[in-house]
Structures are given as C-alpha cells and as structure tokens.
Amino acid sequence: MSISVIQSEPPQRGLVPPDPAPPGRDWSHLPALRLPDAPALRHRLPAAMPALSAAAEQFDVLRTRVLGVTGKSGWSRIGVTQPRNRPAAAYAAANLAFSLARRPSLRVVLADLDLRFPRLTGMFGLDQGPDLGQALREGRDLRLAAGRFGDNLAFVGNAVADPRSAETLQEPGVAASVARLVADLSPDVTLLLLPPILEGDAGLAGAGMAETLLMVSDGTSTVPSDLRQCDRLLDGGPPILGVVLVDAER
C-alpha cells in the first residue's frame, strides 16, 4: 500500500433511537460500535490498530496535511471520492477517519454516501446497518443511523445498496438532512464518502454537500485521463483538496 498526496426491508433495520440528550460534542448518547478482533482488519484498517504500522503512519501524514489546508481555508466538510468504482476511496476515507480520531481533541464524523456501492459497514465488520437511502428519501433524523467508535468518531453507515442513488442524492431534502446531522453533532471534521465521479451522475450530485474534495486515485486502475476528466466535470464545484494515490488491493 502506498499513499502520496499531490495537492428495503425492514426499513428501520439498524436505526436505534439515541437516548435523549442535547446535541453537540457529547456523543455518549450514540450507540457504541466495536471493531471485531479479526486479522483481516490489520490490512483493511491499519490506522485503527493499536500498534502503528508504516501504512498507519502514512495516513497520519495525510491527516496532518489535510488539516493544515482545511484549517487555513475554514473547511470542515470533506468529500472523499474517486474516478471509478473501486475499494480505494472507502479504504482511504475509513483510515483517514480513524487517524483523525486518534487525536482526542477532534470530533470526527464519517458518513457513507456512496449509496449504490456501500462498503464501510462491511469493512468495519458490523453485523447490521441502516437503509440509508430510504432514510434520506424519507427525511429521517440521521442521528438515528449514527453510532460511535470510541468517544470521538461518529459513523453513519449503510447496509442496503440503492440502485437509484443519483436520484436520491439529488432530492432537495437530502443535503438538508446531512447538514442537520453535522449541525447536531458539531464535529471538527466531517468525511463524506461520495460515489465515483465517472460512473453516472451520483458523484456529481453528492459533491455539492462537501466544502472540498479529496480525490482518491486507485494505484491499480486509475489513469491520468480519468483524473483530468474528473477535474473538468467538477469545474465550478467544490475545490479539489488534493489527490491521494492508494493501492488498496494490497
């Protein structure tokens, strides 16, 4: 793995109502989530492991560089996307989230908005998750779909693929629901895992929910023309924070 920074049924499944508590930086009311003790997690989530590896340290470098740029620009809502449907963006978003959360003073939200190709719930080894597409279409309180790893990483996952994810993300109430979630939880950093840009229009539909975009290049398949095409399609949208090269297959 290498990283380089260049610049459904049942509809309520997994939605556990939080205990009454005022919104804000105290997240003790969110259901606690735990990663399973599985050897495969050492490869999928090096940044979440107690012992730091070379891969985890690279995500720490990415963390510091991202915070340096977003801090100066006043951005806190980062969209993580990629040109085509690959595991790379989910891998990068998950590990960056855990790297950020190892700073105790930071509150981090990670939300899987790649509704057609949800990966994070399975990556984390969770037994169940919400039908996030349906929850968004119905305008539900997204805190009902949130859990937390430790005290300062809130996670909103998705367990049901939405074949019409572009239409879901384009509904006017969806951006408002995501904005309410961020306002209620008041995190320092929000990572939104977005759909790929070059496969349909779901990625473009979701990009507007972010203040800046982190573009993930899969080291096994992304070609320069893909990145140039993404740059053209995103012209006039959120600025691209940088490009991260990830070999997630290894």
C-alpha positions as CSV (number, residue, x, y, z in Angstrom):
1,M,0.0,0.0,0.0
2,S,1.3,3.4,-0.9
3,I,-0.1,6.9,-0.4
4,S,1.1,10.1,-1.9
5,V,-0.6,13.5,-1.7
6,I,-0.3,15.5,-4.9
7,Q,-2.2,18.7,-4.0
8,S,-35.7,-2.3,1.7
9,E,-36.6,-4.4,4.3
10,P,-37.0,-3.9,7.2
11,P,-36.8,-0.2,6.6
12,Q,-35.9,0.5,10.2
13,R,-33.1,-2.1,10.4
14,G,-30.1,-0.8,12.3
15,L,-31.8,2.5,13.3
16,V,-31.5,2.6,17.1
17,P,-33.0,5.7,18.6
18,P,-30.4,7.5,20.7
19,D,-31.1,8.3,24.3
20,P,-32.4,11.8,24.9
21,A,-29.5,14.2,25.1
22,P,-28.7,17.6,23.9
23,P,-26.9,17.7,20.6
24,G,-23.3,18.8,20.4
25,R,-19.9,17.5,21.3
26,D,-21.0,15.0,23.9
27,W,-21.6,11.8,21.9
28,S,-22.2,9.4,24.8
29,H,-25.8,9.1,23.7
30,L,-24.8,7.4,20.4
31,P,-24.7,3.6,20.4
32,A,-21.2,2.3,20.9
33,L,-19.7,0.4,17.9
34,R,-16.7,-2.0,18.2
35,L,-14.4,-3.4,15.5
36,P,-14.2,-7.2,15.6
37,D,-10.9,-8.8,16.5
38,A,-10.1,-10.1,13.0
39,P,-6.7,-10.5,11.4
40,A,-8.1,-9.0,8.1
41,L,-8.6,-5.7,9.8
42,R,-4.9,-5.2,10.1
43,H,-4.8,-4.8,6.3
44,R,-8.2,-3.0,5.8
45,L,-7.8,-0.6,8.8
46,P,-4.2,-0.1,9.7
47,A,-5.0,3.3,11.1
48,A,-7.4,1.8,13.6
49,M,-4.9,-0.7,15.1
50,P,-3.3,0.0,18.5
51,A,0.2,-0.6,17.1
52,L,1.2,1.9,14.4
53,S,2.4,0.4,11.1
54,A,4.0,2.0,8.2
55,A,0.6,2.3,6.5
56,A,-0.9,3.9,9.5
57,E,1.9,6.5,9.7
58,Q,1.3,7.4,6.0
59,F,-2.4,8.1,6.9
60,D,-1.1,10.3,9.8
61,V,0.9,12.3,7.3
62,L,-2.2,12.6,5.2
63,R,-4.1,13.7,8.3
64,T,-1.7,16.5,9.1
65,R,-1.5,17.8,5.6
66,V,-5.3,17.7,5.2
67,L,-5.8,19.6,8.5
68,G,-3.2,22.1,7.5
69,V,-5.0,23.1,4.3
70,T,-8.6,22.9,5.6
71,G,-7.7,24.8,8.8
72,K,-6.4,27.7,6.7
73,S,-9.4,27.7,4.4
74,G,-12.0,27.2,7.1
75,W,-13.3,23.9,5.6
76,S,-14.6,21.1,7.8
77,R,-16.7,19.0,5.5
78,I,-14.5,16.9,3.2
79,G,-15.9,14.7,0.4
80,V,-13.8,11.7,-0.4
81,T,-14.4,10.4,-3.9
82,Q,-12.6,8.7,-6.8
83,P,-13.0,8.4,-10.6
84,R,-14.4,4.9,-10.8
85,N,-16.0,2.3,-8.5
86,R,-13.0,0.7,-6.7
87,P,-12.3,-0.1,-3.0
88,A,-9.7,2.8,-2.8
89,A,-12.0,5.7,-1.7
90,A,-13.6,3.6,1.1
91,Y,-10.2,2.4,2.3
92,A,-8.8,6.0,2.3
93,A,-11.9,7.5,4.0
94,A,-12.0,4.9,6.7
95,N,-8.3,5.0,7.6
96,L,-8.2,8.8,7.5
97,A,-11.2,8.9,9.8
98,F,-9.5,6.6,12.4
99,S,-6.3,8.6,12.0
100,L,-8.1,11.8,12.7
101,A,-9.9,10.3,15.7
102,R,-6.6,9.3,17.3
103,R,-6.3,12.9,18.2
104,P,-8.6,13.0,21.3
105,S,-9.5,16.7,20.9
106,L,-11.0,16.1,17.4
107,R,-14.6,15.1,16.8
108,V,-14.9,13.3,13.5
109,V,-18.0,12.2,11.6
110,L,-17.7,9.6,8.8
111,A,-20.8,9.0,6.6
112,D,-21.1,6.6,3.7
113,L,-23.0,8.4,1.0
114,D,-21.8,6.1,-1.8
115,L,-25.3,4.6,-1.7
116,R,-25.1,2.4,-4.7
117,F,-21.8,0.7,-3.6
118,P,-21.8,0.8,0.2
119,R,-18.6,-0.6,1.6
120,L,-17.9,0.8,5.0
121,T,-20.3,-1.2,7.1
122,G,-18.9,-4.4,5.8
123,M,-15.3,-3.1,6.0
124,F,-15.8,-2.5,9.7
125,G,-17.3,-6.0,10.3
126,L,-20.6,-4.7,11.5
127,D,-23.5,-7.1,11.6
128,Q,-26.1,-4.6,10.6
129,G,-26.7,-1.1,9.4
130,P,-29.5,1.2,8.2
131,D,-31.0,1.5,4.8
132,L,-29.5,5.0,4.4
133,G,-31.0,5.7,1.0
134,Q,-34.6,5.2,2.3
135,A,-33.8,7.2,5.5
136,L,-32.6,10.1,3.3
137,R,-35.6,9.9,1.0
138,E,-38.0,10.0,4.0
139,G,-36.1,12.9,5.7
140,R,-35.4,10.9,8.9
141,D,-33.1,12.2,11.6
142,L,-29.8,10.8,10.6
143,R,-28.6,10.6,14.2
144,L,-30.8,7.5,14.4
145,A,-28.4,5.9,12.0
146,A,-25.3,7.0,13.8
147,G,-23.0,5.1,16.1
148,R,-19.6,5.8,17.5
149,F,-16.2,4.2,17.7
150,G,-14.7,5.4,21.0
151,D,-15.6,8.8,22.1
152,N,-14.9,10.9,19.1
153,L,-15.6,9.1,15.8
154,A,-19.2,9.0,14.8
155,F,-20.2,6.7,11.9
156,V,-23.2,6.8,9.7
157,G,-23.2,3.6,7.6
158,N,-25.4,2.0,5.0
159,A,-26.2,-1.7,4.6
160,V,-28.6,-1.6,1.6
161,A,-27.5,-0.7,-1.9
162,D,-29.6,2.0,-3.6
163,P,-29.7,1.4,-7.4
164,R,-31.1,4.9,-7.9
165,S,-28.5,6.7,-5.7
166,A,-28.2,9.6,-8.0
167,E,-31.9,10.5,-7.8
168,T,-31.8,10.0,-4.0
169,L,-28.8,12.4,-3.6
170,Q,-30.4,15.0,-5.9
171,E,-33.6,15.3,-3.8
172,P,-33.6,18.7,-2.2
173,G,-34.2,17.4,1.4
174,V,-31.1,15.2,1.3
175,A,-28.5,17.9,1.5
176,A,-30.6,19.5,4.3
177,S,-30.6,16.2,6.2
178,V,-26.8,15.9,6.0
179,A,-26.4,19.5,7.1
180,R,-28.7,18.9,10.1
181,L,-26.6,15.9,11.1
182,V,-23.5,17.9,11.0
183,A,-25.1,20.8,12.9
184,D,-26.5,18.4,15.6
185,L,-23.2,16.5,16.2
186,S,-21.0,19.6,15.8
187,P,-17.8,17.7,14.6
188,D,-14.5,19.3,13.9
189,V,-14.2,17.3,10.7
190,T,-16.8,15.5,8.6
191,L,-15.7,13.0,6.0
192,L,-18.4,12.2,3.4
193,L,-17.6,9.1,1.3
194,L,-19.1,10.0,-2.1
195,P,-19.9,8.0,-5.2
196,P,-17.4,7.8,-8.0
197,I,-17.4,10.7,-10.4
198,L,-17.2,8.9,-13.7
199,E,-19.9,6.3,-13.2
200,G,-23.3,8.0,-13.6
201,D,-24.1,11.4,-12.0
202,A,-24.4,10.3,-8.4
203,G,-20.9,11.6,-7.6
204,L,-21.7,15.0,-9.1
205,A,-25.0,15.0,-7.2
206,G,-23.2,14.3,-3.9
207,A,-20.2,16.6,-4.4
208,G,-22.2,19.7,-3.6
209,M,-22.6,18.6,0.0
210,A,-18.8,18.9,0.6
211,E,-16.8,22.1,1.0
212,T,-13.8,20.5,-0.6
213,L,-13.0,17.1,-2.2
214,L,-10.2,14.6,-1.7
215,M,-9.7,12.7,-4.9
216,V,-8.5,9.1,-4.5
217,S,-6.6,7.5,-7.3
218,D,-6.5,3.7,-7.3
219,G,-2.9,2.6,-7.9
220,T,-4.1,-0.5,-9.8
221,S,-6.5,1.1,-12.3
222,T,-6.8,4.9,-12.3
223,V,-5.2,6.5,-15.4
224,P,-4.3,10.2,-15.8
225,S,-7.2,10.8,-18.2
226,D,-9.6,9.8,-15.5
227,L,-8.3,12.5,-13.2
228,R,-8.4,15.1,-15.9
229,Q,-12.0,14.2,-16.8
230,C,-13.0,14.4,-13.1
231,D,-11.3,17.9,-12.9
232,R,-13.4,19.0,-15.9
233,L,-16.7,17.7,-14.6
234,L,-16.1,19.2,-11.1
235,D,-15.2,22.6,-12.6
236,G,-17.3,25.2,-10.7
237,G,-18.0,22.8,-7.8
238,P,-16.1,22.3,-4.5
239,P,-12.3,22.7,-4.9
240,I,-10.2,19.6,-5.0
241,L,-8.1,19.5,-1.9
242,G,-5.6,17.0,-3.4
243,V,-5.1,13.7,-5.0
244,V,-4.2,10.6,-2.9
245,L,-2.7,7.6,-4.6
246,V,-3.8,4.4,-2.9
247,D,-3.0,0.8,-3.7
248,A,-5.9,-0.6,-1.7
249,E,-5.8,-4.1,-3.3
250,R,-2.7,-4.9,-1.4
